[in-house]
Amino acid sequence: MPDFAAFLNEFAALGKAFVPLVYWGALLVGVFFTGSALLKIAKMGHDSPGGKPPTWAGIGGNLLVTVGCTMLSAWVDSFTKDFGGLGEGVASQMAYMRDGSSGSLKPLWDAIYAWLFLLGVCAIFRAFLLFNRAAQGDAQEGDGFWRGFWHILGGAILLNIATH
């Protein structure tokens, strides 16, 4: 008979293993956006045959997204400890009832919380990509800034559920 608890424990470990990969991916994207901003600065003042000429707003957006992507792990750590600097009181007031039992449902809850944490980190990372698109003026449907804002808020809520 298959051991469902062992499967859930492995599933939770898999979710936890993906989080550092997202951090490294965000760091690489941050380095790419740094290069993109520097390339745009170099192109300033030159005639560009096609497309839109680079603007300072787009360059500033690249640099802000660079900071966000390279600092993603620190931001996630801040969200999980004191809700982004708002204080431990806010984090404890917004805490969810967790099943702290050591019963038969513990592996299930551990797997759920591990994957919610991973989804929260991915949502915050996606928010920075949406902010970059909004800064470049390439938002397709709706306002990219507000879509990014809602991704940050949703990611913070998921992190809060997974850690409190």
C-alpha positions as CSV (number, residue, x, y, z in Angstrom):
1,M,0.0,0.0,0.0
2,P,1.4,3.4,-0.9
3,D,2.5,5.7,1.9
4,F,0.6,8.9,1.3
5,A,2.3,10.8,4.2
6,A,5.7,10.1,2.7
7,F,4.5,11.3,-0.7
8,L,3.2,14.6,0.9
9,N,6.5,15.0,2.8
10,E,8.4,14.7,-0.5
11,F,5.9,17.0,-2.2
12,A,6.5,19.6,0.5
13,A,10.3,19.2,0.1
14,L,10.0,19.7,-3.6
15,G,8.1,23.0,-3.1
16,K,10.8,24.2,-0.7
17,A,13.5,23.2,-3.1
18,F,12.1,25.4,-5.8
19,V,12.2,28.6,-3.7
20,P,16.0,29.1,-4.1
21,L,15.7,28.5,-7.8
22,V,13.2,31.4,-8.0
23,Y,15.7,33.6,-6.0
24,W,18.5,32.7,-8.4
25,G,16.3,33.3,-11.4
26,A,15.3,36.7,-10.0
27,L,19.0,37.5,-9.5
28,L,19.8,36.7,-13.1
29,V,16.9,38.7,-14.3
30,G,18.1,41.6,-12.2
31,V,21.5,41.4,-13.7
32,F,19.9,41.3,-17.2
33,F,17.9,44.4,-16.4
34,T,21.0,46.2,-15.2
35,G,22.7,45.5,-18.6
36,S,19.5,46.6,-20.4
37,A,19.5,49.9,-18.5
38,L,23.2,50.5,-19.2
39,L,22.6,49.7,-22.9
40,K,19.7,52.2,-22.9
41,I,21.9,54.9,-21.3
42,A,24.5,54.2,-24.0
43,K,21.8,54.6,-26.7
44,M,20.5,57.9,-25.3
45,G,21.1,60.7,-27.8
46,H,21.6,58.4,-30.7
47,D,19.1,58.0,-33.4
48,S,17.4,54.7,-33.3
49,P,16.1,53.5,-36.7
50,G,13.2,51.4,-35.3
51,G,11.1,51.3,-32.2
52,K,10.8,53.9,-29.5
53,P,13.9,55.8,-28.3
54,P,14.8,55.0,-24.7
55,T,13.5,57.3,-22.0
56,W,14.8,58.1,-18.5
57,A,11.5,56.7,-17.1
58,G,12.2,53.4,-18.8
59,I,15.8,53.4,-17.6
60,G,14.7,54.2,-14.0
61,G,12.1,51.4,-14.2
62,N,14.8,49.0,-15.3
63,L,17.0,50.1,-12.3
64,L,14.1,49.8,-9.8
65,V,13.2,46.4,-11.1
66,T,16.9,45.4,-10.8
67,V,16.8,46.4,-7.1
68,G,13.6,44.4,-6.6
69,C,14.8,41.3,-8.3
70,T,18.2,41.2,-6.7
71,M,16.7,41.9,-3.2
72,L,13.9,39.4,-3.6
73,S,15.1,37.0,-0.9
74,A,15.6,39.8,1.6
75,W,12.1,41.2,0.8
76,V,10.5,37.8,1.3
77,D,12.4,37.4,4.5
78,S,11.1,40.8,5.6
79,F,7.5,39.9,4.7
80,T,7.7,36.6,6.6
81,K,9.2,38.2,9.8
82,D,7.4,41.4,10.4
83,F,5.2,42.0,7.4
84,G,7.5,44.2,5.5
85,G,8.6,46.5,8.3
86,L,5.1,47.2,9.6
87,G,5.9,45.5,12.9
88,E,5.3,42.2,14.5
89,G,1.9,43.3,15.8
90,V,0.6,43.6,12.3
91,A,1.9,40.2,11.4
92,S,0.4,38.6,14.5
93,Q,-3.0,40.3,13.9
94,M,-3.1,39.0,10.3
95,A,-1.9,35.5,11.3
96,Y,-4.1,32.6,10.2
97,M,-5.1,29.7,12.3
98,R,-2.5,27.0,11.4
99,D,-3.0,23.4,12.2
100,G,-0.1,22.8,14.6
101,S,-1.0,19.3,15.3
102,S,1.4,16.4,14.8
103,G,-1.5,14.1,13.6
104,S,-2.1,12.5,10.3
105,L,-2.9,15.8,8.5
106,K,0.5,17.4,9.3
107,P,2.1,16.2,6.0
108,L,-0.8,17.6,4.1
109,W,-0.6,21.0,5.8
110,D,3.2,21.1,5.4
111,A,2.8,20.5,1.6
112,I,0.1,23.1,1.3
113,Y,2.1,25.7,3.2
114,A,5.3,24.9,1.2
115,W,3.6,25.4,-2.1
116,L,1.7,28.6,-0.9
117,F,5.1,30.0,0.0
118,L,6.5,29.1,-3.4
119,L,3.5,30.7,-5.2
120,G,3.9,33.9,-3.0
121,V,7.6,34.2,-4.0
122,C,6.7,33.7,-7.7
123,A,3.9,36.3,-7.5
124,I,6.3,38.9,-6.1
125,F,8.8,38.1,-8.7
126,R,6.1,38.4,-11.4
127,A,5.2,41.8,-10.0
128,F,8.7,43.1,-10.7
129,L,8.4,41.9,-14.3
130,L,5.1,43.7,-14.6
131,F,6.6,46.8,-13.1
132,N,9.3,46.7,-15.7
133,R,6.8,46.3,-18.5
134,A,4.8,49.2,-17.2
135,A,8.0,51.4,-17.0
136,Q,8.8,50.6,-20.6
137,G,5.2,51.5,-21.7
138,D,4.6,47.9,-23.0
139,A,1.6,47.1,-20.8
140,Q,-0.9,45.3,-23.0
141,E,-4.2,44.9,-21.1
142,G,-4.9,47.3,-18.2
143,D,-2.3,49.2,-16.3
144,G,0.9,47.1,-15.7
145,F,1.7,49.0,-12.6
146,W,-1.6,48.1,-10.9
147,R,-1.3,44.5,-12.0
148,G,2.2,44.4,-10.4
149,F,0.8,46.0,-7.3
150,W,-1.9,43.3,-7.0
151,H,0.8,40.6,-7.5
152,I,2.8,42.0,-4.7
153,L,-0.2,42.2,-2.4
154,G,-1.3,38.7,-3.3
155,G,2.2,37.3,-2.9
156,A,2.5,39.0,0.5
157,I,-0.8,37.4,1.5
158,L,0.3,34.0,0.4
159,L,3.6,34.4,2.3
160,N,1.6,35.4,5.3
161,I,-0.6,32.4,5.1
162,A,2.4,30.1,4.7
163,T,4.5,31.4,7.5
164,H,2.1,32.6,10.3
